[in-house]
Amino acid sequence: MTGKQLTMATSSSASSRPKKKRERLPSWFKTTLPNGKQQAIFNETKSAVKDNALHTVCQEARCPNIHECWASGDATFMIAGQECTRACKFCAVGTTRAPPPLDPVEPEHLATAVESMNLRHAVITVVNRDDLPDSGADHYKRCIAEVHLRQPHVSLELLCSDLAGDHQALAHLLEDSPLSVFAHNVECVPRLDRLVRDHRASFQQSLGILRQAKILRPDIITKSSLMVGVGETDEEISEALHMLRDAGVDLLTIGQYLAPSSKHLPVSRFPEPEMYDIWAQQAIDMGFSGIASGPLVRSSFKAGLLLRKTLEPNNDETMLGAYVYVAGEKNEAPAPLKAQVK
């Protein structure tokens, strides 16, 4: 854009209004950027996403782990558009009442990207599509099928919407599905639904989708996630864990909420890193198969590693910055990774 620069408005509301001071993050939120070979891999991953006209939740949700995950060759793909039909108060993804039509060639583009990135585990996440009769279930099914057809050795995880609570759409989605993991996030404790999530979402509706998924496909691992720092108490976290386990959820992630901007829900607290270890122990004691718990943990962060550690008893991979517990045989004590939050 060229030409004479326009003068900015000088109203007191724009220029003299004091800016709200952002609270400094605790020391345990320090991350490092990739360099050398890792930077090259990060750039290749970014190019693969761009070349195939894809969106990633890593970018759209402004995930703090994007450099570490992409430098490791991992990425979580977001399908069915770039904007969501809901407006949850914690989420950085854009919202619209009338999103564009689904891209009919997106399954092929997605499969090509996964193929070009040499992945072991691919996470496919979605925006809410309340504008569609099936909330996008058939499109999600076709994307999963195409990736599996082209890359049958890659384990697949779907981080799904609540499909507006439609169990028939869920049944269609899961029928003959090659998924290893079906994930859906409850996000917060039940009391905070109206404060944190869109009015069309609820803990009970999410719980119903997770419970029904396990009934329909008991062979598929189910997974969910909780954010802390949105107004909950420690007791409410424990209660939510019990409810998730009662619904048959196998895997769990717990991480710190970080407000994407001053317009989003403010952070209510920053629990000390040691608290995440306590929640992890509680989850294993309740019967979860595995849990990743830490300030920087997100629902898709190192998802393949959590799955592998759950399925492979002798897996000794590490996840820096998180406490990872997996249930051993005969209810043995959980085995945390050696990595500590620095």
Legacy VTK file of the C-alpha trace (Angstrom):
# vtk DataFile Version 3.0
C-alpha trace
ASCII
DATASET POLYDATA
POINTS 342 float
0.000 0.000 0.000
1.514 3.354 -1.042
0.602 7.013 -0.845
0.263 9.599 1.893
0.019 8.135 5.363
-3.239 8.938 7.107
-3.099 10.790 10.406
-4.208 8.711 13.345
-7.220 9.884 15.311
-6.262 11.906 18.364
-9.273 11.325 20.564
-8.450 10.839 24.213
-10.077 7.390 24.117
-7.414 6.166 21.700
-4.218 8.002 22.575
-4.381 8.860 26.268
-6.242 5.864 27.645
-3.904 4.041 30.062
-3.037 0.575 28.876
-3.693 -2.334 31.197
-0.411 -3.698 32.447
0.048 -7.364 31.590
1.044 -9.557 34.497
4.539 -11.006 34.239
4.551 -14.755 33.702
6.188 -16.983 36.320
9.743 -18.136 35.638
8.658 -21.651 34.610
7.127 -20.331 31.371
10.476 -19.683 29.728
10.880 -21.478 26.389
13.736 -21.669 23.901
13.633 -21.118 20.156
14.990 -23.757 17.757
18.331 -23.277 16.070
20.492 -25.013 13.508
18.984 -28.308 12.355
15.885 -27.805 14.483
15.236 -24.428 12.854
15.525 -26.063 9.421
12.969 -28.727 10.375
10.677 -26.020 11.779
10.875 -24.132 8.483
10.155 -27.300 6.480
7.087 -28.004 8.609
5.856 -24.446 8.159
6.339 -24.701 4.397
4.454 -28.026 4.221
1.493 -26.484 6.032
1.502 -23.397 3.785
2.014 -25.277 0.522
-0.996 -27.500 1.197
-3.263 -24.590 2.157
-3.765 -26.004 5.648
-4.336 -24.384 9.016
-2.832 -25.580 12.276
-4.145 -25.088 15.767
-0.512 -24.419 16.645
-0.791 -21.108 14.768
-4.453 -20.241 15.232
-4.453 -20.846 19.001
-1.027 -19.202 19.420
0.351 -22.247 21.213
3.505 -21.513 23.251
4.977 -24.864 22.186
4.849 -24.287 18.433
8.615 -24.037 17.953
9.400 -27.131 20.002
6.716 -29.255 18.355
7.380 -28.090 14.805
11.127 -28.421 15.270
10.437 -32.043 16.243
8.410 -32.577 13.067
5.079 -32.677 14.939
2.052 -30.541 14.158
-1.659 -30.491 14.909
-3.726 -29.797 11.811
-6.955 -27.826 12.001
-9.564 -28.721 9.405
-13.010 -27.476 8.363
-11.966 -23.855 8.144
-10.045 -21.142 9.908
-12.927 -19.703 11.923
-15.273 -21.246 14.487
-19.022 -20.778 14.810
-18.629 -20.433 18.571
-17.051 -17.690 20.660
-15.485 -19.249 23.740
-13.892 -16.608 25.943
-10.541 -18.370 26.253
-9.899 -19.174 22.594
-7.758 -17.266 20.077
-9.348 -18.902 17.020
-11.514 -16.464 15.048
-15.301 -16.723 15.135
-18.037 -16.252 12.525
-21.728 -16.991 12.183
-21.421 -17.901 8.508
-18.169 -19.738 7.708
-17.319 -20.567 4.092
-18.282 -23.971 2.668
-16.095 -26.967 3.439
-13.168 -27.489 1.068
-13.875 -30.724 -0.856
-10.162 -31.293 -1.565
-9.054 -30.737 2.024
-8.741 -34.497 2.729
-6.208 -34.826 -0.110
-4.280 -31.722 0.964
-4.160 -32.958 4.547
-2.891 -36.388 3.525
-0.219 -34.824 1.322
1.011 -32.655 4.193
1.167 -35.575 6.631
2.988 -37.628 4.012
5.567 -34.887 3.384
6.341 -34.395 7.108
7.365 -37.962 7.950
5.165 -38.156 11.052
4.604 -41.060 13.416
1.465 -39.612 14.983
-0.846 -36.981 13.510
-3.412 -34.967 15.427
-6.357 -33.578 13.473
-8.418 -30.956 15.248
-11.515 -29.106 14.100
-13.399 -25.875 14.560
-17.048 -26.033 15.581
-19.328 -26.077 12.543
-22.783 -25.514 14.019
-23.867 -24.304 10.576
-23.749 -27.864 9.202
-26.452 -30.500 9.841
-23.879 -33.055 11.058
-21.495 -30.452 12.562
-18.928 -31.558 9.985
-18.732 -35.220 11.055
-18.731 -36.646 7.521
-15.979 -34.261 6.417
-13.864 -35.224 9.421
-14.405 -38.883 8.583
-13.220 -38.376 4.989
-10.109 -36.483 6.134
-9.168 -39.269 8.547
-9.793 -41.960 5.929
-7.628 -40.228 3.315
-4.686 -39.786 5.687
-4.915 -43.429 6.753
-5.106 -44.582 3.137
-1.929 -42.696 2.235
-0.072 -43.194 5.537
-1.383 -46.374 7.199
1.622 -46.552 9.569
0.802 -43.156 11.156
-1.326 -43.344 14.303
-4.192 -40.860 14.128
-5.806 -38.734 16.802
-8.927 -36.626 16.287
-9.480 -33.687 18.627
-13.168 -33.335 17.885
-15.868 -30.784 18.626
-18.887 -31.812 20.681
-20.844 -32.220 17.407
-23.628 -30.209 19.093
-24.286 -33.296 21.218
-25.422 -35.302 18.172
-24.705 -38.973 18.949
-25.903 -40.081 15.517
-23.271 -37.896 13.854
-20.707 -39.311 16.286
-21.679 -42.879 15.364
-21.197 -42.115 11.665
-17.827 -40.516 12.368
-16.513 -43.456 14.389
-17.917 -46.300 12.286
-14.965 -48.307 10.891
-12.668 -45.422 11.808
-8.896 -46.112 11.899
-8.447 -43.647 14.779
-6.141 -44.564 17.643
-7.385 -41.699 19.842
-10.697 -39.839 19.979
-10.235 -36.635 21.961
-12.657 -33.949 23.042
-11.842 -31.263 25.591
-14.150 -30.341 28.461
-11.850 -27.305 28.924
-12.975 -26.258 32.430
-14.848 -27.488 35.496
-18.683 -27.596 35.223
-19.336 -24.495 37.336
-17.388 -22.311 34.914
-19.073 -23.385 31.665
-20.950 -20.110 31.156
-17.931 -17.996 32.086
-15.377 -19.811 29.919
-17.179 -21.500 27.035
-19.744 -20.569 24.401
-23.360 -20.919 25.569
-23.846 -23.882 23.198
-21.177 -25.898 25.005
-21.319 -27.535 28.422
-19.377 -29.989 30.552
-22.299 -32.418 30.515
-22.691 -32.290 26.726
-18.959 -32.872 26.304
-19.042 -35.693 28.834
-21.895 -37.295 26.892
-19.859 -37.294 23.670
-16.852 -38.846 25.413
-18.962 -41.497 27.132
-20.789 -42.402 23.917
-17.528 -42.587 21.960
-16.245 -45.231 24.391
-19.522 -47.163 24.120
-19.459 -47.080 20.317
-15.760 -47.906 19.965
-14.281 -49.358 23.169
-11.135 -50.171 21.185
-10.384 -46.480 20.592
-8.580 -44.571 23.336
-10.534 -41.546 24.581
-8.881 -38.366 25.796
-9.794 -34.988 27.270
-8.164 -31.855 28.638
-8.592 -29.322 31.431
-7.236 -25.773 31.698
-6.352 -24.325 35.089
-6.319 -20.648 35.892
-9.843 -19.769 34.761
-11.409 -19.528 38.232
-11.574 -23.141 39.440
-10.524 -24.547 42.819
-8.259 -27.541 43.421
-11.248 -29.456 44.765
-13.213 -28.786 41.572
-10.323 -30.098 39.478
-10.406 -33.362 41.449
-14.185 -33.615 41.043
-13.901 -33.035 37.276
-11.269 -35.791 37.042
-13.657 -38.226 38.740
-16.434 -37.310 36.296
-14.158 -37.811 33.288
-12.958 -41.173 34.528
-16.549 -42.275 35.219
-17.256 -41.500 31.540
-14.513 -43.925 30.513
-11.898 -41.361 29.483
-8.454 -43.003 29.200
-5.971 -40.157 28.702
-5.877 -36.684 30.186
-3.902 -33.464 29.844
-3.833 -30.570 32.312
-2.190 -27.244 31.515
-2.115 -23.571 32.421
-4.514 -21.202 30.674
-2.803 -18.184 29.120
-4.994 -15.331 27.879
-4.380 -14.784 24.140
-5.113 -11.061 24.479
-6.517 -8.443 26.853
-9.956 -9.048 25.323
-10.030 -12.670 26.445
-10.814 -14.153 29.827
-8.114 -13.041 32.307
-5.937 -15.602 34.102
-7.098 -16.184 37.674
-4.005 -17.967 39.042
-0.711 -19.681 38.238
-0.450 -22.919 40.248
3.091 -23.936 41.170
4.566 -26.683 38.945
4.447 -29.156 41.839
0.635 -28.995 41.798
0.576 -30.595 38.360
2.393 -33.601 39.768
-0.277 -33.943 42.455
-3.072 -33.854 39.854
-1.207 -36.437 37.764
-0.962 -38.771 40.747
-4.665 -38.304 41.505
-5.574 -39.161 37.906
-3.566 -42.389 37.911
-5.069 -43.359 41.276
-8.518 -42.883 39.716
-7.700 -45.280 36.887
-6.644 -43.103 33.952
-4.217 -44.884 31.644
-1.983 -41.842 31.205
-1.737 -38.141 31.891
0.467 -35.262 30.767
0.341 -32.483 33.335
2.359 -29.263 33.396
2.075 -25.477 32.972
2.906 -25.520 29.245
1.027 -28.717 28.421
-1.711 -28.387 25.808
-4.156 -31.065 24.706
-2.165 -31.879 21.565
1.342 -31.266 22.911
3.495 -34.357 22.290
0.276 -36.339 21.819
2.100 -39.154 20.067
4.521 -39.498 22.973
1.717 -39.781 25.527
0.057 -42.450 23.386
3.293 -44.408 22.923
4.143 -44.304 26.612
0.656 -45.575 27.395
0.888 -48.481 24.934
4.590 -49.331 25.318
5.606 -50.193 28.924
9.329 -49.861 28.180
9.116 -46.525 26.367
11.758 -44.184 27.846
11.154 -41.051 25.764
11.022 -37.804 27.704
8.772 -34.754 27.612
10.538 -31.666 28.918
8.393 -29.277 30.915
5.685 -31.758 31.846
4.947 -34.511 34.296
3.855 -37.602 32.400
2.412 -40.566 34.238
1.305 -43.870 32.783
-0.432 -46.699 34.587
1.691 -49.820 34.883
0.543 -53.417 34.862
-1.367 -54.650 37.913
-1.899 -51.077 39.103
1.759 -50.492 39.843
2.886 -47.028 40.951
2.980 -44.566 38.022
6.313 -43.902 36.364
6.998 -40.151 35.954
9.442 -38.948 33.351
12.829 -37.714 34.530
12.216 -34.274 33.023
11.479 -31.507 35.495
10.082 -28.032 34.956
13.001 -25.621 34.884
LINES 1 343
342 0 1 2 3 4 5 6 7 8 9 10 11 12 13 14 15 16 17 18 19 20 21 22 23 24 25 26 27 28 29 30 31 32 33 34 35 36 37 38 39 40 41 42 43 44 45 46 47 48 49 50 51 52 53 54 55 56 57 58 59 60 61 62 63 64 65 66 67 68 69 70 71 72 73 74 75 76 77 78 79 80 81 82 83 84 85 86 87 88 89 90 91 92 93 94 95 96 97 98 99 100 101 102 103 104 105 106 107 108 109 110 111 112 113 114 115 116 117 118 119 120 121 122 123 124 125 126 127 128 129 130 131 132 133 134 135 136 137 138 139 140 141 142 143 144 145 146 147 148 149 150 151 152 153 154 155 156 157 158 159 160 161 162 163 164 165 166 167 168 169 170 171 172 173 174 175 176 177 178 179 180 181 182 183 184 185 186 187 188 189 190 191 192 193 194 195 196 197 198 199 200 201 202 203 204 205 206 207 208 209 210 211 212 213 214 215 216 217 218 219 220 221 222 223 224 225 226 227 228 229 230 231 232 233 234 235 236 237 238 239 240 241 242 243 244 245 246 247 248 249 250 251 252 253 254 255 256 257 258 259 260 261 262 263 264 265 266 267 268 269 270 271 272 273 274 275 276 277 278 279 280 281 282 283 284 285 286 287 288 289 290 291 292 293 294 295 296 297 298 299 300 301 302 303 304 305 306 307 308 309 310 311 312 313 314 315 316 317 318 319 320 321 322 323 324 325 326 327 328 329 330 331 332 333 334 335 336 337 338 339 340 341
